[in-house]
């Protein structure tokens, strides 16, 4: 029967709920082998799934574990998910903003996948930060400060954990139906009333083109409708790293700068404002322009940063002990010109090679290493200017500037040409 199901999807035919239930639950129970599930995942990746198949698979995922329910917590509970990107630390900024504005956020986050860092990894760079909260801990904390950022419990969608570990090693991570079922099952089982999805597109993301992002956006909204949940999506660029920092402790420090109002306004700041505005609008049920004003005010009056400190304190973190590596290497430009491109994927791979992520499940993350971009796209540089600071501990890998930065020197030639003409 299992072989019949695999062959049916290999031929591009639609699977019933019962067929999907049999093979996926069989895999979770250990009755279906890795190679059999791998074959089905590849068939899904190649041939796709109908909406009805995706609805069925999402339900199977949800029903595989606990479904949290926080009706005792007043207000509309919102949650946000990102499909993952290099330097994406928006959760650290938007959760305290939303809570400072009077919204309610119950955020269950994950660890890094491949070259993209996870929110939980970033928070664990804060010594003592507790990520494994019980349902009772979550309720108590949200009652008191309006927000929580915790790891996914072991009993929440265990099917997704089992399937994702297989997807990660079978090149099926980018399958749109599997992405949609994975994300939406966790958000729905996590007890959110309304959900915001940040879909990343570019060479540093799972999805590399806008067409696929639009397909995923539509599908997740349809799943939301099926379960009676309001779902909003935002499609954001991931061809360049988000902000200046890539690496766990470095990204926490950059998030703090935004909350303190010290960071220069760039793509990271702008996306935080957009995400927080949508979440405040959804949680408080107010127009976007009113929500945006509240968001900006929370940064200007310091209430968002104060809420961040409350969040860290409630979850036993000691922000004063957050530290980055003392060993630093300055990557300098070998020409003068204007920066036209920064390769997000190469930056992610560099941070990963320094120890900011795990190659094996047993590896330990080096929280203090990473990359800080001193120059961003559109900025002018001179030969010898520092492009990036590399924070490392064990060893420094070979770094080719041209792999990371594209510097357009033609503009410099044009300037000199005009100077000569004038003279």
C-alpha angles and dihedrals in degrees: 000000000000091000090050090054092049092047092048092057091042086061090051096250126145118261121218124233090255093052093049090045092052097051100037096045089042088058093048090050092049096248094111117063125234091246091053094050089044089056092051093047091052091048089052090047092053101038102028126213136266119246090254090054090050092049090050094047091048090053091049089052093048093047092051091081147359123328111210121220123192103178090138089066109084123231134029111310114219132192134188131206132189122203086223136266145176111283095003105157097144094125090066089059106033099047094061091041093055092046091047088054091054098263126130120236126184103181122186110187137185141219128263121292117205110315095346115093121230126231092235091055090052093049092048088060083073102083113245097010107152115218102169102078125168122232088256091052090051094050093047094048095046091049089054105039106009098241147063135181111198140154123263110271119242091245096050111100097331087176090067093052092052095045096043094055087056094045089053092062099036100056092246098114093105096056106127097213091048092047091050095048092045096050099039095045090056094045094048094044089048093067101248117157094200129019135205119198122198106203112200120210127188144060091306095054140069090251117054102185138050094234092063090044090055091049091052091046092053093046095051091048089052091051088050091053090048090057097037094250126136108234125187124185134201122193111212135181121260101172087103127036115270106253125334105298133070116179132068107266092031091056092049089053091050091050090051090052090055092048090049092049092242100113122095112248109259139137092298094053092045093050092048090054092048095048094044091048091055093047094048090047091051096043097045095031094231132135117278095245091055090046092050091054090053091049094051092045092052089058095043096049095043095241093121092055091045089053090051090055089049090051093051093045094049090052092049097251123149108214092184090067095054108121143170128212118285091216111090135174122197113219106208131198117252093202140030122248145086124308108242101170142016115194107229094193093052091050090050092050091049093052089045092052090052090059102265090127139030124264091182128026089243094054121110119231118237100222096190100059130086147096130291115196109219092183127041135197112295096025121121121235137189126216107278096025115135110254098180142355115228116207112202142158116183105028140339115238123219109277123200111199093207091058091060108027131041109199118192108215095175091086089058091053090050091053092050090047092055091046091053091048092051093048 
